[in-house]
Amino acid sequence: MEYSHAGPTQSVHTSLILLGQSHSTEVAAVEAVLSDGRTLRNEVTNGLFVFDAPIQAVGVKVDELKVIGRDNQILQLIEVKPNY
């Protein structure tokens, strides 16, 4: 799993963006757990996923990614390290 996350949001008028690629055909979706308590889900298409979430607070970031298999089971938990 490869991903890019720019880090905590710097403005309340922005979007949090995280994009990535899965090299396994077993991966069906990715869930992003945000520091503001929300969990977002994105289906993996052709090995790619993108999160573009409106944010209403400064400092929100992705804390964890859950890699979900075709049977809806968690295949992997990833602690996200922002690219500051």
N, CA, C and O atoms as CSV, one atom per row, in Angstrom:
chain,resi,resn,atom,element,x,y,z
A,1,MET,N,N,0.854,-1.160,0.000
A,1,MET,CA,C,0.000,0.000,0.000
A,1,MET,C,C,0.906,1.231,0.000
A,1,MET,O,O,1.759,1.380,0.875
A,2,GLU,N,N,0.722,2.086,-0.957
A,2,GLU,CA,C,1.421,3.364,-1.021
A,2,GLU,C,C,0.387,4.470,-0.907
A,2,GLU,O,O,-0.720,4.348,-1.433
A,3,TYR,N,N,0.747,5.562,-0.216
A,3,TYR,CA,C,-0.184,6.679,-0.086
A,3,TYR,C,C,0.587,7.977,0.075
A,3,TYR,O,O,1.776,7.977,0.395
A,4,SER,N,N,-0.112,9.084,-0.152
A,4,SER,CA,C,0.441,10.411,0.056
A,4,SER,C,C,-0.598,11.249,0.789
A,4,SER,O,O,-1.750,11.347,0.365
A,5,HIS,N,N,-0.172,11.850,1.895
A,5,HIS,CA,C,-1.046,12.685,2.726
A,5,HIS,C,C,-0.230,13.908,3.127
A,5,HIS,O,O,0.833,13.772,3.731
A,6,ALA,N,N,-0.716,15.095,2.797
A,6,ALA,CA,C,0.061,16.315,3.011
A,6,ALA,C,C,0.161,16.732,4.474
A,6,ALA,O,O,1.005,17.563,4.809
A,7,GLY,N,N,-0.655,16.195,5.336
A,7,GLY,CA,C,-0.570,16.554,6.744
A,7,GLY,C,C,-1.784,17.316,7.222
A,7,GLY,O,O,-2.754,17.451,6.476
A,8,PRO,N,N,-1.759,17.820,8.449
A,8,PRO,CA,C,-2.912,18.523,9.016
A,8,PRO,C,C,-3.330,19.722,8.171
A,8,PRO,O,O,-2.495,20.406,7.579
A,9,THR,N,N,-4.631,19.959,8.129
A,9,THR,CA,C,-5.156,21.100,7.387
A,9,THR,C,C,-4.724,22.401,8.050
A,9,THR,O,O,-4.600,22.477,9.273
A,10,GLN,N,N,-4.500,23.406,7.243
A,10,GLN,CA,C,-4.010,24.696,7.725
A,10,GLN,C,C,-5.093,25.764,7.741
A,10,GLN,O,O,-4.865,26.868,8.235
A,11,SER,N,N,-6.274,25.447,7.204
A,11,SER,CA,C,-7.363,26.411,7.107
A,11,SER,C,C,-8.697,25.689,7.278
A,11,SER,O,O,-8.820,24.511,6.940
A,12,VAL,N,N,-9.684,26.391,7.799
A,12,VAL,CA,C,-11.026,25.803,7.920
A,12,VAL,C,C,-11.748,25.778,6.578
A,12,VAL,O,O,-12.812,25.170,6.465
A,13,HIS,N,N,-11.193,26.421,5.569
A,13,HIS,CA,C,-11.813,26.503,4.238
A,13,HIS,C,C,-11.018,25.665,3.242
A,13,HIS,O,O,-10.615,26.162,2.191
A,14,THR,N,N,-10.794,24.406,3.568
A,14,THR,CA,C,-9.968,23.552,2.727
A,14,THR,C,C,-10.517,22.136,2.707
A,14,THR,O,O,-11.508,21.830,3.369
A,15,SER,N,N,-9.872,21.294,1.955
A,15,SER,CA,C,-10.188,19.870,1.915
A,15,SER,C,C,-8.967,19.082,2.336
A,15,SER,O,O,-7.832,19.481,2.078
A,16,LEU,N,N,-9.210,17.971,2.981
A,16,LEU,CA,C,-8.145,17.041,3.319
A,16,LEU,C,C,-8.027,16.079,2.147
A,16,LEU,O,O,-9.024,15.493,1.724
A,17,ILE,N,N,-6.840,15.914,1.627
A,17,ILE,CA,C,-6.656,15.046,0.469
A,17,ILE,C,C,-5.639,13.963,0.807
A,17,ILE,O,O,-4.553,14.243,1.313
A,18,LEU,N,N,-6.016,12.723,0.516
A,18,LEU,CA,C,-5.124,11.588,0.653
A,18,LEU,C,C,-5.357,10.708,-0.551
A,18,LEU,O,O,-6.504,10.415,-0.889
A,19,LEU,N,N,-4.299,10.283,-1.202
A,19,LEU,CA,C,-4.440,9.407,-2.354
A,19,LEU,C,C,-3.456,8.268,-2.227
A,19,LEU,O,O,-2.421,8.390,-1.571
A,20,GLY,N,N,-3.789,7.159,-2.861
A,20,GLY,CA,C,-2.905,6.014,-2.739
A,20,GLY,C,C,-3.180,4.943,-3.759
A,20,GLY,O,O,-4.072,5.046,-4.601
A,21,GLN,N,N,-2.361,3.891,-3.644
A,21,GLN,CA,C,-2.441,2.774,-4.566
A,21,GLN,C,C,-2.248,1.475,-3.795
A,21,GLN,O,O,-1.362,1.370,-2.946
A,22,SER,N,N,-3.075,0.500,-4.094
A,22,SER,CA,C,-2.934,-0.838,-3.536
A,22,SER,C,C,-2.366,-1.735,-4.617
A,22,SER,O,O,-2.788,-1.670,-5.772
A,23,HIS,N,N,-1.413,-2.571,-4.247
A,23,HIS,CA,C,-0.815,-3.486,-5.213
A,23,HIS,C,C,-1.453,-4.875,-5.144
A,23,HIS,O,O,-1.032,-5.789,-5.854
A,24,SER,N,N,-2.469,-5.033,-4.291
A,24,SER,CA,C,-3.132,-6.316,-4.121
A,24,SER,C,C,-4.552,-6.262,-4.689
A,24,SER,O,O,-5.293,-5.312,-4.436
A,25,THR,N,N,-4.918,-7.274,-5.446
A,25,THR,CA,C,-6.275,-7.351,-5.990
A,25,THR,C,C,-7.285,-7.760,-4.924
A,25,THR,O,O,-8.490,-7.713,-5.174
A,26,GLU,N,N,-6.821,-8.160,-3.745
A,26,GLU,CA,C,-7.704,-8.543,-2.640
A,26,GLU,C,C,-8.335,-7.335,-1.961
A,26,GLU,O,O,-9.325,-7.478,-1.243
A,27,VAL,N,N,-7.772,-6.138,-2.179
A,27,VAL,CA,C,-8.250,-4.922,-1.509
A,27,VAL,C,C,-9.460,-4.370,-2.257
A,27,VAL,O,O,-9.396,-4.098,-3.456
A,28,ALA,N,N,-10.569,-4.209,-1.524
A,28,ALA,CA,C,-11.800,-3.695,-2.117
A,28,ALA,C,C,-12.054,-2.240,-1.755
A,28,ALA,O,O,-12.652,-1.501,-2.537
A,29,ALA,N,N,-11.599,-1.819,-0.566
A,29,ALA,CA,C,-11.869,-0.460,-0.095
A,29,ALA,C,C,-10.808,-0.065,0.928
A,29,ALA,O,O,-10.064,-0.894,1.451
A,30,VAL,N,N,-10.775,1.229,1.183
A,30,VAL,CA,C,-9.901,1.777,2.226
A,30,VAL,C,C,-10.753,2.721,3.069
A,30,VAL,O,O,-11.516,3.528,2.536
A,31,GLU,N,N,-10.616,2.613,4.381
A,31,GLU,CA,C,-11.275,3.541,5.296
A,31,GLU,C,C,-10.211,4.422,5.928
A,31,GLU,O,O,-9.168,3.938,6.367
A,32,ALA,N,N,-10.486,5.725,5.969
A,32,ALA,CA,C,-9.584,6.692,6.593
A,32,ALA,C,C,-10.221,7.177,7.887
A,32,ALA,O,O,-11.334,7.703,7.878
A,33,VAL,N,N,-9.518,7.001,8.997
A,33,VAL,CA,C,-9.983,7.479,10.292
A,33,VAL,C,C,-9.337,8.846,10.519
A,33,VAL,O,O,-8.114,8.953,10.597
A,34,LEU,N,N,-10.169,9.896,10.624
A,34,LEU,CA,C,-9.668,11.265,10.765
A,34,LEU,C,C,-9.515,11.644,12.237
A,34,LEU,O,O,-10.154,11.066,13.116
A,35,SER,N,N,-8.665,12.614,12.479
A,35,SER,CA,C,-8.423,13.074,13.852
A,35,SER,C,C,-9.634,13.792,14.448
A,35,SER,O,O,-9.676,14.016,15.658
A,36,ASP,N,N,-10.621,14.156,13.624
A,36,ASP,CA,C,-11.837,14.792,14.155
A,36,ASP,C,C,-12.927,13.762,14.474
A,36,ASP,O,O,-14.056,14.133,14.797
A,37,GLY,N,N,-12.590,12.461,14.384
A,37,GLY,CA,C,-13.524,11.409,14.750
A,37,GLY,C,C,-14.282,10.783,13.596
A,37,GLY,O,O,-14.931,9.753,13.779
A,38,ARG,N,N,-14.220,11.371,12.422
A,38,ARG,CA,C,-14.941,10.820,11.272
A,38,ARG,C,C,-14.176,9.650,10.662
A,38,ARG,O,O,-12.949,9.583,10.741
A,39,THR,N,N,-14.918,8.735,10.055
A,39,THR,CA,C,-14.335,7.656,9.260
A,39,THR,C,C,-14.911,7.764,7.861
A,39,THR,O,O,-16.129,7.761,7.680
A,40,LEU,N,N,-14.037,7.858,6.879
A,40,LEU,CA,C,-14.439,7.951,5.475
A,40,LEU,C,C,-14.069,6.652,4.776
A,40,LEU,O,O,-13.049,6.040,5.094
A,41,ARG,N,N,-14.897,6.229,3.819
A,41,ARG,CA,C,-14.631,4.991,3.076
A,41,ARG,C,C,-14.565,5.298,1.589
A,41,ARG,O,O,-15.363,6.075,1.065
A,42,ASN,N,N,-13.601,4.676,0.915
A,42,ASN,CA,C,-13.452,4.862,-0.514
A,42,ASN,C,C,-13.199,3.507,-1.149
A,42,ASN,O,O,-12.337,2.756,-0.693
A,43,GLU,N,N,-13.940,3.193,-2.190
A,43,GLU,CA,C,-13.726,1.940,-2.918
A,43,GLU,C,C,-12.431,2.044,-3.726
A,43,GLU,O,O,-12.091,3.115,-4.230
A,44,VAL,N,N,-11.727,0.949,-3.843
A,44,VAL,CA,C,-10.495,0.897,-4.631
A,44,VAL,C,C,-10.869,0.503,-6.056
A,44,VAL,O,O,-11.491,-0.536,-6.279
A,45,THR,N,N,-10.487,1.336,-7.011
A,45,THR,CA,C,-10.778,1.097,-8.421
A,45,THR,C,C,-9.466,1.056,-9.185
A,45,THR,O,O,-8.685,2.006,-9.147
A,46,ASN,N,N,-9.229,-0.043,-9.873
A,46,ASN,CA,C,-7.975,-0.232,-10.615
A,46,ASN,C,C,-6.764,-0.018,-9.713
A,46,ASN,O,O,-5.728,0.480,-10.154
A,47,GLY,N,N,-6.907,-0.399,-8.446
A,47,GLY,CA,C,-5.805,-0.291,-7.495
A,47,GLY,C,C,-5.631,1.087,-6.876
A,47,GLY,O,O,-4.726,1.278,-6.064
A,48,LEU,N,N,-6.472,2.055,-7.235
A,48,LEU,CA,C,-6.304,3.434,-6.771
A,48,LEU,C,C,-7.433,3.858,-5.845
A,48,LEU,O,O,-8.568,3.399,-5.976
A,49,PHE,N,N,-7.102,4.756,-4.890
A,49,PHE,CA,C,-8.120,5.360,-4.038
A,49,PHE,C,C,-7.759,6.813,-3.773
A,49,PHE,O,O,-6.584,7.178,-3.732
A,50,VAL,N,N,-8.795,7.644,-3.593
A,50,VAL,CA,C,-8.614,9.071,-3.340
A,50,VAL,C,C,-9.636,9.515,-2.305
A,50,VAL,O,O,-10.821,9.203,-2.416
A,51,PHE,N,N,-9.169,10.249,-1.292
A,51,PHE,CA,C,-10.059,10.892,-0.337
A,51,PHE,C,C,-9.925,12.391,-0.507
A,51,PHE,O,O,-8.816,12.925,-0.481
A,52,ASP,N,N,-11.036,13.066,-0.679
A,52,ASP,CA,C,-11.089,14.525,-0.769
A,52,ASP,C,C,-12.253,14.947,0.119
A,52,ASP,O,O,-13.402,14.959,-0.321
A,53,ALA,N,N,-11.955,15.291,1.368
A,53,ALA,CA,C,-12.998,15.544,2.357
A,53,ALA,C,C,-12.991,16.993,2.799
A,53,ALA,O,O,-11.942,17.508,3.187
A,54,PRO,N,N,-14.145,17.670,2.750
A,54,PRO,CA,C,-14.206,19.032,3.278
A,54,PRO,C,C,-13.952,19.022,4.788
A,54,PRO,O,O,-14.450,18.156,5.508
A,55,ILE,N,N,-13.188,19.975,5.241
A,55,ILE,CA,C,-12.792,20.057,6.651
A,55,ILE,C,C,-13.257,21.409,7.199
A,55,ILE,O,O,-13.206,22.426,6.508
A,56,GLN,N,N,-13.707,21.397,8.446
A,56,GLN,CA,C,-14.176,22.642,9.056
A,56,GLN,C,C,-13.403,22.994,10.315
A,56,GLN,O,O,-13.913,23.711,11.176
A,57,ALA,N,N,-12.169,22.493,10.432
A,57,ALA,CA,C,-11.323,22.812,11.580
A,57,ALA,C,C,-9.860,22.734,11.159
A,57,ALA,O,O,-9.493,21.916,10.316
A,58,VAL,N,N,-9.043,23.572,11.737
A,58,VAL,CA,C,-7.603,23.560,11.469
A,58,VAL,C,C,-6.987,22.354,12.179
A,58,VAL,O,O,-7.382,22.019,13.296
A,59,GLY,N,N,-6.030,21.710,11.535
A,59,GLY,CA,C,-5.278,20.635,12.160
A,59,GLY,C,C,-5.830,19.240,11.968
A,59,GLY,O,O,-5.266,18.286,12.504
A,60,VAL,N,N,-6.918,19.083,11.220
A,60,VAL,CA,C,-7.472,17.747,10.987
A,60,VAL,C,C,-6.540,16.978,10.052
A,60,VAL,O,O,-6.028,17.533,9.079
A,61,LYS,N,N,-6.328,15.706,10.353
A,61,LYS,CA,C,-5.469,14.864,9.526
A,61,LYS,C,C,-6.002,13.438,9.544
A,61,LYS,O,O,-6.895,13.105,10.324
A,62,VAL,N,N,-5.449,12.612,8.684
A,62,VAL,CA,C,-5.762,11.193,8.694
A,62,VAL,C,C,-4.853,10.530,9.720
A,62,VAL,O,O,-3.630,10.651,9.647
A,63,ASP,N,N,-5.455,9.828,10.678
A,63,ASP,CA,C,-4.680,9.135,11.707
A,63,ASP,C,C,-4.379,7.692,11.331
A,63,ASP,O,O,-3.309,7.171,11.645
A,64,GLU,N,N,-5.330,7.049,10.656
A,64,GLU,CA,C,-5.192,5.621,10.399
A,64,GLU,C,C,-5.927,5.240,9.124
A,64,GLU,O,O,-6.973,5.804,8.801
A,65,LEU,N,N,-5.370,4.282,8.410
A,65,LEU,CA,C,-6.039,3.692,7.252
A,65,LEU,C,C,-6.371,2.241,7.567
A,65,LEU,O,O,-5.551,1.509,8.121
A,66,LYS,N,N,-7.578,1.837,7.208
A,66,LYS,CA,C,-7.988,0.448,7.329
A,66,LYS,C,C,-8.133,-0.097,5.915
A,66,LYS,O,O,-8.933,0.408,5.128
A,67,VAL,N,N,-7.372,-1.112,5.601
A,67,VAL,CA,C,-7.441,-1.738,4.290
A,67,VAL,C,C,-8.468,-2.869,4.384
A,67,VAL,O,O,-8.315,-3.795,5.180
A,68,ILE,N,N,-9.512,-2.778,3.562
A,68,ILE,CA,C,-10.654,-3.683,3.634
A,68,ILE,C,C,-10.642,-4.643,2.446
A,68,ILE,O,O,-10.478,-4.227,1.300
A,69,GLY,N,N,-10.819,-5.934,2.737
A,69,GLY,CA,C,-10.848,-6.955,1.694
A,69,GLY,C,C,-12.224,-7.119,1.083
A,69,GLY,O,O,-13.186,-6.484,1.515
A,70,ARG,N,N,-12.314,-7.968,0.081
A,70,ARG,CA,C,-13.572,-8.207,-0.628
A,70,ARG,C,C,-14.635,-8.834,0.277
A,70,ARG,O,O,-15.828,-8.709,0.000
A,71,ASP,N,N,-14.222,-9.500,1.345
A,71,ASP,CA,C,-15.160,-10.099,2.295
A,71,ASP,C,C,-15.504,-9.138,3.436
A,71,ASP,O,O,-16.096,-9.539,4.438
A,72,ASN,N,N,-15.127,-7.866,3.273
A,72,ASN,CA,C,-15.386,-6.788,4.231
A,72,ASN,C,C,-14.601,-6.941,5.543
A,72,ASN,O,O,-14.950,-6.331,6.553
A,73,GLN,N,N,-13.556,-7.746,5.520
A,73,GLN,CA,C,-12.683,-7.911,6.679
A,73,GLN,C,C,-11.499,-6.959,6.566
A,73,GLN,O,O,-11.049,-6.638,5.466
A,74,ILE,N,N,-10.997,-6.509,7.723
A,74,ILE,CA,C,-9.820,-5.626,7.734
A,74,ILE,C,C,-8.578,-6.464,7.443
A,74,ILE,O,O,-8.263,-7.400,8.177
A,75,LEU,N,N,-7.882,-6.120,6.369
A,75,LEU,CA,C,-6.662,-6.817,5.977
A,75,LEU,C,C,-5.429,-6.217,6.640
A,75,LEU,O,O,-4.464,-6.922,6.935
A,76,GLN,N,N,-5.470,-4.900,6.871
A,76,GLN,CA,C,-4.297,-4.212,7.410
A,76,GLN,C,C,-4.717,-2.890,8.042
A,76,GLN,O,O,-5.619,-2.216,7.544
A,77,LEU,N,N,-4.056,-2.523,9.145
A,77,LEU,CA,C,-4.203,-1.201,9.761
A,77,LEU,C,C,-2.893,-0.464,9.572
A,77,LEU,O,O,-1.821,-1.004,9.846
A,78,ILE,N,N,-2.982,0.778,9.101
A,78,ILE,CA,C,-1.779,1.574,8.841
A,78,ILE,C,C,-1.874,2.873,9.614
A,78,ILE,O,O,-2.833,3.627,9.447
A,79,GLU,N,N,-0.894,3.141,10.454
A,79,GLU,CA,C,-0.812,4.449,11.123
A,79,GLU,C,C,-0.208,5.423,10.117
A,79,GLU,O,O,0.914,5.231,9.648
A,80,VAL,N,N,-0.960,6.464,9.793
A,80,VAL,CA,C,-0.552,7.384,8.730
A,80,VAL,C,C,0.469,8.391,9.250
A,80,VAL,O,O,0.292,8.995,10.308
A,81,LYS,N,N,1.530,8.553,8.485
A,81,LYS,CA,C,2.565,9.539,8.771
A,81,LYS,C,C,2.481,10.631,7.713
A,81,LYS,O,O,2.808,10.379,6.553
A,82,PRO,N,N,2.048,11.849,8.082
A,82,PRO,CA,C,1.939,12.931,7.094
A,82,PRO,C,C,3.283,13.273,6.461
A,82,PRO,O,O,4.334,13.124,7.084
A,83,ASN,N,N,3.232,13.733,5.216
A,83,ASN,CA,C,4.430,14.191,4.482
A,83,ASN,C,C,4.587,15.690,4.687
A,83,ASN,O,O,4.219,16.461,3.801
A,84,TYR,N,N,5.110,16.123,5.801
A,84,TYR,CA,C,5.238,17.560,6.067
A,84,TYR,C,C,6.304,18.165,5.198
A,84,TYR,O,O,6.558,19.366,5.278
